[in-house]
Amino acid sequence: MANHPTQPVHAQAAIADIEARIDTLTTAAKQGPSGLEQVIKALKEESEPVQRAAYLLLRNRTELEVRKALQDYNPYRFFKCIRTMGGHSSRIYSVAISPNGRLVASGSNDNTIKLWNLETGEELGILSGHSDWVDSVAFSPDGRFLASGSGDATLKLWTIHEENSPKIASLKQTLTGHSRWVTSVTFSPDSQLLVSGSKDNTIKLWNIETGEEIRTLEGHYDWVYSVAFSPDGKQLVSGGDSTVKLWNLETGEELQTFTGHRDWVYSVAFSPDGQQIASGSEDGTIKLWSVSDHQAIATLTGHTGGVNAVTFSLEGRLLISASADDTVKLWNVETGKIPEDSALKILRGHGEWVSSLAIAPDGRQLISGSGDRTLKVWSLETGEELRTLGGDAEWVDSVVFTPDGQMVGSGSGADTAKWNLHSGEELRSLSGISSWVEDIAVSPDGSRVASGSEDGLVKIWSLNSGVLAILLSGHSEGVWSVTFSPDSKLLASGSGDETIKIWNLQTGKEIRTLRGHSYRVDAVAMHPKLPILASGSADETIKLWNLDTGVEISTLEGHSDAVSSVLFSPDGESLASSSMDGTIKLWNWNTGEELGTLEGHSDAVNSISFSPTGKTIASGCEDGTIKLWNLLTCEERGTLSAHSEPVNSVAFSRDGYQLASGSADSTLKIWHLRTGKEFRMFSGHSNWVNAVAFSPSSSHFIVSGSADGTVKVWGVE
């Protein structure tokens, strides 16, 4: 097994023991009944990695004893959000968190700065005054001030008021002096100085109290991209053009110019002891420089793209770099090489260039921000990707932890993001949706996810990779419902424009439009065996259509309010519908006969789901409850109550042991149907969860669609 030089000996031993036990289980799973029994017992292991390994080994097995063991096991304890498909509408270039960890400031291309409550996400105020993009923001270490740098060539200094003040912040002063874009701002450790770097090739030092320019540092022959204070606050390092410069802040003297990079220097950083400087360049290299003797120490090569960010680990033994080659690399500062005897080598997972890095206050976790619109959280002890934060519509420019290490904020071309690092984890994020998600569907072959949204678009995604494969446009109003054909080759979408569209997913073209409803189409469902489509509408009717010809077969009437959901039974013999009138109706779709009405909800029924056997229906209600119905007797079997807001969607797992529910309380819950108890709650969405679905080919993925404009995929990988 590989050594782990950055870990204590006891930690290495623990990791070795877990790896050995997992290897033993893997071998046992191939050795017949006795080995299988050993793996089943491991489901009750105290070690979470071992228990998770046992679950992964068993989840596809068909033996009776395995299925029985999994009936009472909670597989969803290991589920995390493995990707988010979504996006935001505004572009943010920089973000900063106040020293007390309570405020987030974000600078945007709308020329404003927004202040947010980090804990609740509430927008507290907007700071206006810049006439161009706000490219950089920073709080003073003492928490008294916020600085902003803009494309209008100015800096603004804002006073942060007390929490109970009617106004969260006010403009203290506008600092003028730069002739071009202000690219970076940072405060000195003692909060006495503000330093700015600019595309006018200069660095300026400002007095915080008076707002006066103390001096201008000139020497760079082109744009200054990055500035950083030494730990003692006496020196400054700047990167720009193709050089790195070291400055004496007391005198303004340029102490040294480090040359050797062949292209732009994008990032500079001091080591924790202040003895070394690291610089990352567009030329794909990282260079280490000695502060005391002003000499080059090493050149680190290995990236195949520009180096956008560099930072030292807290103890100073590792240097971490982020690159346009989509990777993060960890370097041994002493050898200048990627440690070959450590798990900390190359961190892969981002789909585009990695632009920014931040180390958690405890030094154990690393966050990387990327052009793939995600933030990834990595363990610096093992190199393991722990989770992904984000789903922004544009690139992530900066990441920063709160002082207590519990929250992280990101700055991007989207909106400010905040995440609790111990709940609602996300492991992968992709973007693409910018509007309220009304409905989702997973293809029967388990390969794709379809989403319908308020902007009238239908998007088809790869379930495994999260890549947006097809964009379907044609509806003139929001898409309220989507469903796949049994062979996964067709998709039907119902819209507020009163039509249903049938799409060929092999060509991405519309086949035909079905017209007949007199109000929005809230629900569509495909027959499991025949070319028949059912649609439910706010006009209180259900229509049956011939998919091959587009001809309306029949209309079912009986509900007294909008039809919210329609669904064929698994055997295709009957049809169920739910309505805002608070009832669920069962139909013989072929004859149009109403077979029965399920009554018991106290409010509108938003969603229904058949169990795999077709003997049970689950219904989600506006009153926040879920009811289970016995279809043989048409009697209520039980009520599940835990959501605090309306239940918008329900879905059975493939094996029928669990039920997923999505609610206006922004959560997704998994229920154990044998006990009626909540198994797991996922709280990664920031608005209503409108749709939930299990992957049909297995229960390894759960997909959720939300009013926050995202589709999230949850599972174990």
C-alpha positions in Angstrom: 0.0 0.0 0.0 1.2 3.6 -0.7 2.7 5.6 2.2 1.0 8.7 3.4 3.9 11.0 4.5 1.6 13.9 5.5 -0.4 11.7 7.9 0.4 10.5 11.4 1.5 6.9 11.7 -1.8 5.9 13.4 -3.8 7.4 10.5 -1.7 5.4 8.0 -2.4 2.2 10.0 -6.1 2.9 10.1 -6.2 3.5 6.3 -4.3 0.3 5.7 -6.6 -1.7 7.9 -9.7 -0.4 6.1 -8.2 -1.0 2.7 -7.3 -4.6 3.7 -10.8 -5.3 5.0 -12.4 -4.0 1.8 -10.0 -6.2 -0.2 -11.1 -9.1 1.8 -14.8 -8.4 1.2 -14.2 -8.1 -2.6 -12.5 -11.5 -2.6 -15.3 -13.0 -0.4 -18.0 -11.8 -2.7 -16.6 -14.2 -5.4 -16.4 -17.3 -3.1 -19.9 -18.7 -2.9 -22.4 -18.7 0.0 -19.9 -18.5 2.9 -18.2 -15.5 1.3 -21.6 -13.9 0.5 -22.6 -14.3 4.2 -19.4 -12.4 5.2 -20.3 -9.5 2.9 -23.9 -9.4 4.2 -22.6 -9.2 7.8 -20.4 -6.3 6.8 -23.5 -4.2 6.2 -23.6 -3.8 10.0 -19.9 -2.8 10.2 -19.1 0.2 12.3 -16.6 1.4 9.7 -18.6 3.5 7.2 -16.1 2.8 4.3 -16.3 -0.9 4.9 -20.1 -0.8 5.2 -20.3 1.2 2.0 -18.1 -1.2 0.2 -20.3 -4.1 1.3 -23.4 -2.3 -0.1 -21.7 -1.6 -3.4 -20.8 -5.3 -3.7 -24.4 -6.5 -2.9 -26.6 -3.9 -4.6 -26.7 -5.8 -7.9 -27.0 -9.3 -6.5 -30.2 -11.2 -7.0 -29.9 -13.9 -4.3 -32.9 -14.1 -1.9 -30.7 -13.6 1.2 -29.2 -10.5 -0.3 -32.5 -9.0 -1.2 -33.8 -9.7 2.2 -30.8 -8.1 3.9 -31.2 -5.0 1.7 -34.9 -4.6 2.6 -34.0 -3.5 6.0 -30.8 -1.7 5.1 -30.6 2.0 4.4 -28.5 2.4 1.1 -29.2 6.1 1.0 -27.0 7.0 3.9 -24.1 7.1 1.4 -26.0 9.0 -1.3 -24.6 12.4 -2.1 -25.3 14.8 -4.9 -23.0 13.6 -7.6 -23.9 16.3 -10.1 -26.0 19.3 -10.5 -27.4 20.5 -13.8 -28.5 24.0 -13.4 -27.4 27.6 -13.4 -28.0 31.2 -12.2 -28.7 34.3 -14.2 -26.1 36.9 -13.1 -22.4 37.0 -13.4 -20.2 37.4 -10.3 -16.5 38.0 -10.6 -15.4 38.0 -7.0 -16.5 37.1 -3.6 -15.3 37.7 0.0 -16.4 36.6 3.4 -16.2 38.9 6.5 -13.8 37.9 9.3 -16.7 36.9 11.6 -18.1 34.6 8.9 -21.5 36.2 8.8 -21.4 38.3 5.6 -20.7 37.5 2.0 -19.9 40.3 -0.5 -20.1 39.6 -4.2 -19.0 41.8 -7.1 -20.8 41.5 -10.4 -20.9 42.6 -14.0 -24.1 44.5 -13.2 -21.8 47.1 -11.6 -23.0 46.4 -8.1 -21.9 44.6 -4.9 -24.4 42.5 -3.0 -24.2 41.7 0.6 -25.6 38.4 1.8 -26.2 36.6 5.1 -23.9 33.6 4.8 -26.0 31.4 7.2 -29.4 32.0 5.6 -28.5 33.2 2.1 -30.7 36.2 2.5 -29.8 39.2 0.4 -29.1 42.1 2.9 -28.3 45.0 0.6 -27.0 46.2 -2.7 -24.1 48.6 -3.0 -24.3 50.8 -6.1 -21.9 53.4 -7.5 -19.5 51.7 -9.8 -20.0 52.4 -13.5 -18.4 49.2 -14.7 -17.9 45.6 -13.7 -16.8 45.0 -10.1 -13.8 42.7 -10.5 -12.6 42.3 -6.9 -13.9 42.6 -3.4 -12.2 42.2 0.0 -13.0 42.6 3.6 -10.5 44.2 6.0 -9.2 41.7 8.6 -10.8 43.7 11.4 -14.1 43.5 9.7 -14.7 47.3 9.6 -14.5 47.8 5.8 -15.1 46.4 2.4 -13.1 47.3 -0.6 -14.2 46.9 -4.2 -12.2 47.3 -7.4 -13.8 47.9 -10.8 -13.4 48.2 -14.5 -14.3 51.9 -14.1 -10.7 52.3 -12.7 -11.8 53.1 -9.2 -11.8 51.5 -5.8 -14.6 52.1 -3.4 -14.2 51.7 0.4 -17.4 50.8 2.2 -18.1 51.0 6.0 -19.7 47.9 7.4 -22.3 48.8 10.1 -23.4 46.9 13.1 -25.8 44.0 12.6 -28.8 45.8 14.0 -28.1 48.9 11.9 -30.9 49.7 9.4 -28.3 49.9 6.7 -25.8 47.1 6.3 -23.1 49.2 4.7 -22.4 52.7 3.3 -19.9 54.3 1.0 -17.0 55.7 3.0 -14.9 57.0 0.0 -14.1 56.5 -3.6 -10.4 56.1 -4.3 -9.3 57.4 -7.7 -5.9 57.2 -9.2 -5.7 54.2 -11.5 -6.2 54.9 -15.2 -7.4 51.4 -16.1 -9.3 48.4 -14.7 -8.6 47.5 -11.1 -8.0 43.8 -11.1 -7.2 43.0 -7.5 -7.6 44.4 -4.0 -6.3 43.2 -0.7 -5.9 44.5 2.8 -2.7 44.3 4.9 -2.8 41.9 7.9 -3.2 44.9 10.3 -6.0 46.4 8.3 -4.1 49.7 7.9 -3.4 49.5 4.2 -5.3 48.7 1.1 -3.3 47.5 -2.0 -4.7 47.4 -5.5 -3.3 46.0 -8.8 -4.4 47.4 -12.1 -4.3 47.0 -15.9 -2.5 50.3 -15.9 0.6 48.3 -14.9 0.8 49.8 -11.4 0.2 48.9 -7.8 -1.2 51.5 -5.4 -1.1 51.6 -1.6 -3.9 53.4 0.2 -4.4 54.7 3.7 -7.6 53.0 5.0 -8.6 55.8 7.5 -8.0 58.8 5.2 -8.4 57.2 1.8 -5.3 58.9 0.6 -2.9 57.3 -1.9 0.3 56.6 0.0 2.4 55.7 -3.0 2.4 54.0 -6.4 4.6 51.1 -7.2 5.8 51.1 -10.8 7.9 48.6 -12.5 5.7 46.1 -14.2 5.7 46.6 -18.0 2.2 45.2 -18.4 -1.0 44.3 -16.5 -0.8 43.4 -12.8 -3.0 40.4 -12.1 -2.2 39.4 -8.5 -0.9 40.9 -5.3 -0.3 39.3 -1.9 1.0 40.4 1.5 3.8 38.6 3.3 2.6 37.1 6.6 4.3 39.9 8.6 2.8 42.6 6.4 6.1 44.2 5.6 6.5 43.0 2.0 4.3 42.7 -1.0 4.6 40.3 -4.0 2.9 41.1 -7.3 2.5 39.1 -10.5 1.7 40.4 -13.9 3.3 40.7 -17.3 5.8 37.8 -17.2 7.5 38.9 -14.0 7.2 38.6 -10.2 8.2 41.5 -8.1 9.0 41.8 -4.4 8.4 45.2 -2.7 9.3 46.8 0.6 6.1 48.3 1.7 7.6 50.8 4.1 9.8 52.4 1.5 8.1 51.4 -1.7 11.4 50.0 -2.9 11.4 47.2 -5.4 13.6 44.6 -3.8 13.7 42.1 -6.6 12.3 41.2 -10.0 12.1 37.5 -10.5 12.3 36.6 -14.2 12.0 33.3 -15.9 8.4 32.9 -16.9 7.7 33.1 -20.6 4.1 34.4 -20.3 1.6 36.1 -18.0 1.9 35.5 -14.3 -1.6 35.0 -13.0 -1.1 34.1 -9.4 1.4 34.7 -6.6 1.6 33.5 -3.0 3.9 33.6 0.1 4.7 30.5 2.0 3.4 30.5 5.6 6.9 31.2 7.0 7.4 34.1 4.5 10.6 32.6 3.1 9.4 31.5 -0.3 7.2 32.9 -3.1 5.3 30.8 -5.6 4.2 32.0 -8.9 1.9 30.4 -11.6 2.0 31.4 -15.2 0.3 31.0 -18.5 3.4 29.2 -19.7 2.3 26.2 -17.7 5.0 26.3 -15.0 5.2 27.1 -11.3 8.3 28.7 -10.0 9.6 28.9 -6.4 11.7 31.8 -5.4 13.7 32.5 -2.2 12.8 35.7 -0.4 16.1 36.0 1.5 18.6 35.6 -1.3 16.2 36.5 -4.2 17.1 33.3 -6.1 15.1 30.9 -8.1 14.7 27.6 -6.1 12.8 25.4 -8.6 10.6 25.3 -11.7 7.8 22.8 -11.5 6.7 21.5 -14.8 3.9 19.1 -15.6 0.8 21.1 -16.3 -0.2 21.2 -20.0 -2.1 24.5 -19.6 -1.7 27.8 -17.9 -1.4 27.9 -14.1 -4.2 30.0 -12.8 -3.7 29.7 -9.1 -1.1 28.7 -6.5 -1.3 28.3 -2.8 0.7 26.7 0.0 -0.7 24.2 2.5 -0.9 25.6 6.0 2.2 23.9 7.3 4.1 24.9 4.1 5.2 21.4 3.0 3.0 21.2 -0.1 2.4 23.6 -2.9 -0.9 23.3 -4.7 -1.5 24.5 -8.3 -4.6 24.9 -10.4 -4.4 24.8 -14.2 -6.2 25.3 -17.5 -5.5 21.6 -18.1 -8.4 20.9 -15.8 -6.3 19.5 -13.0 -5.0 20.3 -9.5 -1.5 19.2 -8.7 0.1 18.8 -5.3 3.9 19.3 -5.2 6.5 18.4 -2.5 8.1 21.8 -1.9 11.3 20.2 -0.8 11.8 18.1 -4.0 9.8 20.2 -6.5 8.1 17.0 -7.7 4.7 15.4 -7.6 5.2 13.0 -4.7 5.3 9.5 -6.3 5.0 7.7 -2.9 1.8 9.6 -1.9 -1.9 9.4 -2.7 -1.6 13.2 -3.1 -0.7 13.5 -6.8 -3.0 14.8 -9.5 -6.5 15.7 -8.5 -8.8 15.0 -11.5 -12.5 15.5 -11.8 -13.1 19.0 -13.2 -14.3 19.2 -16.7 -12.7 22.5 -17.6 -9.9 24.8 -16.5 -9.4 25.2 -12.7 -9.1 28.8 -11.8 -8.9 29.2 -8.0 -7.9 27.4 -4.8 -8.5 27.8 -1.1 -7.3 25.9 2.0 -9.7 25.2 4.9 -8.6 26.7 8.2 -7.9 23.3 9.6 -5.6 22.6 6.7 -7.2 19.3 5.9 -9.4 20.2 3.0 -8.8 22.0 -0.3 -11.4 23.7 -2.5 -10.9 24.2 -6.2 -13.0 26.4 -8.5 -13.4 25.7 -12.2 -14.7 26.8 -15.5 -16.9 23.8 -15.4 -19.0 25.9 -13.0 -18.2 23.7 -10.0 -16.3 23.8 -6.7 -14.7 20.6 -5.6 -13.8 19.7 -2.0 -10.7 17.5 -1.7 -9.1 15.8 1.3 -5.5 16.9 1.5 -4.8 13.8 3.6 -5.9 11.3 1.1 -6.4 13.1 -2.2 -10.0 11.9 -2.3 -12.7 14.1 -3.8 -15.1 14.6 -1.0 -17.9 16.6 -2.6 -18.7 19.1 -5.3 -20.3 22.5 -4.6 -22.0 24.6 -7.2 -23.8 24.5 -10.4 -23.1 28.0 -11.4 -23.8 29.2 -15.0 -20.4 30.7 -15.4 -16.9 30.2 -14.2 -15.9 30.2 -10.6 -13.3 32.9 -10.0 -12.6 32.6 -6.3 -13.3 30.5 -3.2 -12.8 31.3 0.4 -13.7 29.6 3.8 -15.3 31.2 6.8 -12.9 31.5 9.8 -14.5 28.5 11.5 -14.1 26.3 8.5 -17.8 25.4 8.4 -18.9 27.3 5.4 -17.5 28.1 2.0 -18.4 30.9 -0.5 -17.7 31.0 -4.2 -17.5 33.8 -6.7 -18.4 33.0 -10.3 -20.2 34.1 -13.4 -23.3 33.2 -11.6 -24.6 34.0 -8.1 -23.0 33.7 -4.7 -23.0 30.1 -3.4 -22.8 29.0 0.1 -22.5 25.4 1.4 -22.4 23.7 4.8 -19.5 21.3 4.6 -21.2 18.7 6.8 -24.6 18.4 5.2 -26.2 18.6 1.8 -22.9 17.7 0.2 -22.6 17.8 -3.6 -19.9 15.9 -5.4 -20.3 17.1 -8.9 -22.0 20.0 -10.6 -22.8 20.9 -14.2 -24.7 23.8 -15.6 -27.3 24.4 -18.2 -30.7 25.2 -16.7 -31.5 28.8 -15.9 -35.2 28.6 -15.1 -37.7 26.9 -12.8 -37.7 23.2 -13.4 -41.2 21.9 -13.6 -40.7 18.2 -14.3 -38.1 15.6 -14.9 -38.1 12.1 -16.3 -35.4 9.3 -16.4 -35.4 7.2 -19.6 -36.4 3.6 -19.2 -32.9 2.5 -20.3 -31.4 4.6 -17.4 -29.1 6.5 -19.7 -30.8 9.9 -19.9 -32.6 12.6 -17.8 -35.1 15.0 -19.4 -36.1 18.2 -17.7 -38.9 20.6 -18.6 -38.7 24.2 -17.4 -40.6 27.4 -17.1 -38.6 28.9 -20.0 -40.3 26.5 -22.5 -37.2 24.4 -23.0 -36.7 20.6 -22.7 -33.2 19.4 -22.0 -31.8 15.9 -22.3 -28.8 15.0 -20.2 -26.6 12.0 -19.9 -27.4 10.5 -16.5 -23.9 9.1 -15.9 -21.8 12.1 -17.1 -24.2 15.0 -16.6 -23.4 16.3 -20.1 -26.2 18.2 -21.8 -26.9 16.1 -25.0 -30.0 17.6 -26.6 -31.9 20.9 -26.3 -35.5 20.9 -27.5 -37.2 24.2 -28.2 -40.6 24.8 -29.7 -43.1 25.4 -26.9 -44.2 29.0 -26.5 -44.8 28.7 -22.8 -43.4 26.7 -19.8 -43.0 22.9 -20.1 -45.0 21.4 -17.2 -44.4 17.7 -17.9 -42.1 15.3 -19.7 -42.1 11.5 -20.3 -40.0 9.0 -22.3 -41.4 6.2 -24.5 -40.7 2.7 -23.3 -37.9 2.3 -25.8 -36.3 5.6 -24.8 -36.4 6.9 -28.4 -39.2 9.4 -28.0 -40.1 12.1 -25.6 -43.5 13.8 -25.0 -43.7 17.2 -23.4 -46.8 19.0 -22.1 -46.9 22.8 -21.9 -48.7 25.9 -20.8 -49.3 26.6 -24.4 -52.0 23.9 -24.3 -50.1 21.5 -26.6 -48.1 18.3 -26.3 -45.1 17.8 -28.5 -43.6 14.5 -29.5 -39.8 14.5 -30.1 -37.5 12.1 -31.8 -34.5 11.8 -29.5 -32.3 10.3 -32.2 -32.6 13.4 -34.4 -33.5 16.0 -31.8 -36.5 17.0 -34.1 -40.1 17.5 -33.3 -42.3 14.8 -34.8 -45.7 16.3 -34.2 -47.8 18.6 -32.0 -51.0 17.3 -30.3 -53.7 19.9 -29.9 -57.1 19.5 -28.1 -56.8 20.7 -24.5 -58.2 24.1 -23.7 -55.8 24.9 -20.9 -52.2 24.1 -19.9 -51.1 20.5 -20.1 -49.8 19.6 -16.6 -49.1 15.8 -17.1 -48.2 13.3 -19.8 -47.6 9.6 -19.6 -46.6 6.8 -22.0 -48.3 3.4 -22.1 -45.7 0.8 -21.1 -46.5 -1.5 -24.1 -48.6 0.4 -26.7 -48.2 3.6 -28.7 -50.6 5.4 -26.4 -50.1 8.7 -24.7 -52.2 10.1 -21.8 -52.3 13.7 -21.0 -53.9 15.6 -18.0 -54.8 19.3 -18.2 -55.9 22.2 -16.1 -59.1 22.0 -18.2 -60.0 19.1 -15.9 -59.8 16.5 -18.6 -57.6 13.5 -19.5 -57.0 12.7 -23.1 -55.7 9.6 -24.8 -53.7 9.9 -28.0 -52.4 7.5 -30.7 -48.7 8.2 -30.8 -48.3 6.9 -34.3 -50.9 9.1 -35.9 -51.3 11.9 -33.3 -55.1 11.3 -33.3 -57.0 11.9 -30.1 -58.6 8.6 -29.1 -60.8 9.7 -26.2 -61.4 12.2 -23.4 -61.9 11.1 -19.8 -64.0 13.5 -17.6 -64.7 13.3 -13.9 -62.4 15.6 -12.0 -63.7 18.9 -10.8 -60.4 20.8 -10.9 -57.1 20.7 -12.8 -55.6 17.3 -13.4 -52.1 17.3 -11.9 -50.8 13.9 -12.8 -51.5 10.9 -15.0 -49.9 7.5 -14.9 -50.4 4.1 -16.5 -50.2 1.1 -14.2 -47.1 -1.1 -14.6 -49.1 -3.7 -16.6 -50.8 -1.1 -18.7 -54.3 -2.2 -17.8 -55.4 0.9 -16.0 -54.7 4.6 -15.7 -54.5 6.7 -12.5 -55.0 10.5 -12.3 -54.7 13.0 -9.5 -56.3 16.4 -9.3 -56.4 19.7 -7.5 -59.9 18.6 -6.4 -58.1 16.4 -3.8 -58.9 13.0 -5.3 -57.2 10.2 -7.2 -59.2 8.4 -9.9 -58.6 5.0 -11.4 -59.7 4.4 -15.0 -60.1 1.7 -17.6 -58.4 3.8 -20.2 -59.6 1.6 -23.0 -63.3 1.9 -22.2 -63.2 5.2 -20.4 -64.9 3.7 -17.4 -64.1 5.2 -14.0 -63.0 2.3 -11.7 -62.8 4.1 -8.4 -62.0 7.3 -6.6 -59.5 7.5 -3.7 -60.5 10.2 -1.2 -58.8 11.2 2.0 -56.5 14.1 1.3 -57.6 17.5 2.7 -56.2 19.5 -0.2 -55.0 19.3 -3.8 -53.1 16.1 -4.8 -50.0 17.1 -6.7 -48.4 13.8 -7.7 -48.9 10.0 -7.8 -46.7 7.0 -8.3 -47.5 3.3 -8.8 -45.5 0.7 -6.9 -43.6 -1.8 -9.1 -46.2 -4.4 -8.5 -49.1 -2.1 -9.3 -50.8 -2.9 -6.1 -50.1 0.4 -4.3 -50.3 4.0 -5.2 -48.5 6.8 -3.3 -49.9 10.3 -3.5 -48.3 13.6 -2.5 -50.6 16.4 -1.3 -50.6 20.2 -0.9 -51.2 19.6 2.8 -47.6 18.3 3.2 -48.6 14.6 3.5 -48.1 11.5 1.5 -50.7 8.7 1.5 -50.3 5.1 0.5 -53.4 3.4 -1.0 -54.2 -0.3 -1.4 -55.5 -0.6 -5.0 -57.2 -3.9 -4.4 -59.5 -2.4 -1.7 -59.2 1.3 -2.6 -58.4 1.9 1.0 -55.8 4.1 2.6 -52.8 2.1 4.0 -51.1 4.9 5.8 -50.0 8.5 5.9 -46.4 9.7 5.9 -45.9 13.1 7.5 -42.6 15.0 7.8 -42.6 17.6 5.1 -43.4 21.1 6.3 -44.7 22.3 2.9 -46.7 20.8 0.0 -45.4 17.5 -1.5 -44.9 18.2 -5.2 -43.7 14.8 -6.3 -43.5 11.1 -5.2 -41.7 8.1 -6.7 -41.2 4.5 -5.8 -37.8 2.8 -5.9 -37.3 0.0 -8.4 -37.6 -2.7 -5.7 -40.6 -1.0 -4.1 -39.1 -0.9 -0.6 -38.6 2.9 -0.6 -40.4 6.0 -1.7 -38.9 9.4 -2.6 -40.7 12.7 -2.1 -39.9 16.2 -3.1 -41.5 19.2 -1.4 -41.9 22.9 -1.4 -39.8 22.9 1.8 -36.8 22.5 -0.6 -36.0 18.9 0.6 -36.0 15.5 -0.9 -36.9 12.7 1.5 -36.5 8.9 1.3 -39.0 6.7 3.2 -38.7 3.1 4.3 -42.2 1.7 3.4 -42.0 -1.3 5.7 -41.6 1.0 8.7 -43.2 4.2 7.4 -40.1 6.1 8.7 -37.9 8.6 7.0 -34.7 7.0 5.8 -32.7 10.1 4.6 -33.2 13.7 3.8 -31.3 15.6 1.1 -31.2 19.4 1.5 -29.1 20.7 -1.4 -31.9 22.6 -3.3 -32.6 26.2 -2.4 -36.2 26.3 -3.6 -39.2 24.0 -4.2 -38.4 20.4 -5.2 -41.0 19.9 -8.0 -40.0 16.5 -9.3 -38.2 13.3 -8.2 -37.4 10.1 -10.0 -35.4 6.9 -9.4 -33.3 5.6 -12.3 -35.5 2.8 -13.8 -32.6 0.3 -14.4 -31.6 0.4 -10.7 -32.0 2.4 -7.6 -28.5 3.7 -7.7 -29.5 7.2 -8.7 -32.2 9.6 -7.6 -32.9 12.7 -9.7 -34.6 15.8 -8.5 -35.7 19.0 -10.2 -36.3 22.3 -8.4 -37.6 25.8 -8.7 -34.0 26.9 -8.0 -33.3 26.2 -11.6 -31.3 23.0 -11.1 -31.5 19.3 -11.6 -29.5 17.2 -9.1 -28.4 13.6 -9.4 -27.9 11.8 -6.1 -26.2 8.5 -5.7 -23.0 6.6 -4.8 -20.0 6.5 -7.1 
